[in-house]
Amino acid sequence: MDRLYPAHIEAIAEALSNIFGENKYADREIARVLQADKRRGSKDRAFIAEHTYGVVRNYRLLRHVMGGSKPKKREDWWRLIGIHLLSEGYELPEWREFGDFDEEELKSRWDEAKAIRALRESIPDWLDKVGEEQLGEELWTSTLAALNEQAPVALRANTLKTTPEELAGVLASDGIGTEPISANGLLVTERKNLFATKAFKQGLFEVQDFSSQQAAPTLEVEPGQTVIDACAGAGGKSLHLAALMQNKGRLISLDIHEWKLNELKKRARRNGVSNLETRPITSTKVIKRLSGKADRLLLDVPCSGLGVLRRNPDAKWKLSQDFIDRVVKEQTEIITSYSRMVKPGGKMVYATCSILPQENDAQVDAFLASPAGEGWTLEHKHTFLPQVEGFDGFFVSRLVKE
Ligand SMILES: C[S@@+](CC[C@H](N)C(=O)[O-])C[C@H]1O[C@@H](n2cnc3c(N)ncnc32)[C@H](O)[C@@H]1O
């Protein structure tokens, strides 16, 4: 067990108070808190990040054990962190800020919570209900438990510049242990700041989850084709597509947010990608002009993100039914209107980082049954589940146009 330092608890309390009080994103808030004191070593940084995420992940459960009320003051956050650390097996030093814990009482509240899934797995009731309705009790219970575990870190070797074997050797010389998990994927077995490595700066790899690494290969691209990544964002999958295309042909990356595409341009330079152009979707004309042009189309659509709760546990507290309804509508609109960019004989991958059938199989089925889906057939679909493959929840499907 690591030794506890008051400055670390203070940093975690500050991050939590901003995540829950000011509605800040956990990843950005943790990065900000870590940046604020550059003297911290990698172990200290890892401790702060791990336990901030730990409390976010178990927020409802910890609150229940603490007695139910919403933490407001600094001392409330200290107590909540204290309960979290106790649950992780730490012995708490006798610091005034933690206050006194009645361990008997805490234990009886833990036991009470264990029997109620929404409390045990720390999830809002409405979301627990949605999950059970969509996946059925058994599958939802096991998926939810797996989504509460810590996410593994996976890398994708950039085959435009290196091989996975060569990359593993370079990282090993930097003290970073890896093991192969797929053709070009490596699992990081020892956590370090990967972004500070020379290998990263040289574009030898991207940090990308194993499940997300399955989207680009599912599209079956070939060098020389015209490929469109229509919801490219900052381009995790565009970079992978470019590597599979061996930089040959045309890769057009679209998104409604130009700032994300600007980030993609930077990443593309680092990755040595030379066949990519970006186009912000400023009006429906952008899509119309590309009608019938694509051999391959990737639709990595906006979604609830329920498959990546391990990585973004704060999404549990920020999501709403309203938001899910809105993204489902957007997904329908995207698959309906963007599919026309594919030429006859071309293929399309529809993917999400959600595990809800409503955003996945049901969207594909509805598309196939709609006028826009005429002439399309489903070739392949798979839902990756954290308790099965061990990585993010993710859905991929491939459709072909006659
Ligand atoms: C799941 S993210 C994409 C992640 C990205 N493909 C990657 O691998 O890093 C979905 C993206 O869709 C974009 N988006 C939202 N609505 C859109 C629309 N109507 N047309 C195109 N892109 C859209 C969002 O800005 C977001 O970047």
The ligand as a MOL file (V3000), in Angstrom:
LIG
                    3D

  0  0  0     0  0            999 V3000
M  V30 BEGIN CTAB
M  V30 COUNTS 27 29 0 0 0
M  V30 BEGIN ATOM
M  V30 1 C -17.5070 8.7950 -31.3790 0
M  V30 2 S -16.9260 10.3410 -31.8330 0 CHG=1
M  V30 3 C -15.7280 9.9830 -33.0580 0
M  V30 4 C -14.4080 9.4940 -32.5490 0
M  V30 5 C -13.3730 9.3490 -33.6450 0
M  V30 6 N -13.8780 8.6160 -34.7860 0
M  V30 7 C -12.1160 8.6890 -33.1360 0
M  V30 8 O -11.8430 7.5340 -33.4790 0
M  V30 9 O -11.3780 9.3470 -32.3940 0 CHG=-1
M  V30 10 C -18.2280 10.9960 -32.7940 0
M  V30 11 C -17.8820 12.2530 -33.5450 0
M  V30 12 O -19.0170 12.6170 -34.3280 0
M  V30 13 C -19.0450 14.0190 -34.4420 0
M  V30 14 N -20.4060 14.3810 -34.8840 0
M  V30 15 C -21.5070 14.6740 -34.1540 0
M  V30 16 N -22.5570 14.8980 -34.9780 0
M  V30 17 C -22.1080 14.7410 -36.2400 0
M  V30 18 C -22.7020 14.8430 -37.5170 0
M  V30 19 N -23.9820 15.1510 -37.6540 0
M  V30 20 N -21.9430 14.6220 -38.5970 0
M  V30 21 C -20.6360 14.2900 -38.4610 0
M  V30 22 N -20.0020 14.1830 -37.2890 0
M  V30 23 C -20.7310 14.4060 -36.1850 0
M  V30 24 C -18.6200 14.4950 -33.0790 0
M  V30 25 O -18.0890 15.8030 -33.1490 0
M  V30 26 C -17.5600 13.4580 -32.6950 0
M  V30 27 O -16.2880 13.9110 -33.0150 0
M  V30 END ATOM
M  V30 BEGIN BOND
M  V30 1 1 1 2
M  V30 2 1 2 3
M  V30 3 1 2 10
M  V30 4 1 3 4
M  V30 5 1 4 5
M  V30 6 1 5 6
M  V30 7 1 5 7
M  V30 8 2 7 8
M  V30 9 1 7 9
M  V30 10 1 10 11
M  V30 11 1 11 12
M  V30 12 1 11 26
M  V30 13 1 12 13
M  V30 14 1 13 14
M  V30 15 1 13 24
M  V30 16 1 14 15
M  V30 17 1 14 23
M  V30 18 2 15 16
M  V30 19 1 16 17
M  V30 20 1 17 18
M  V30 21 2 17 23
M  V30 22 1 18 19
M  V30 23 2 18 20
M  V30 24 1 20 21
M  V30 25 2 21 22
M  V30 26 1 22 23
M  V30 27 1 24 25
M  V30 28 1 24 26
M  V30 29 1 26 27
M  V30 END BOND
M  V30 END CTAB
M  END
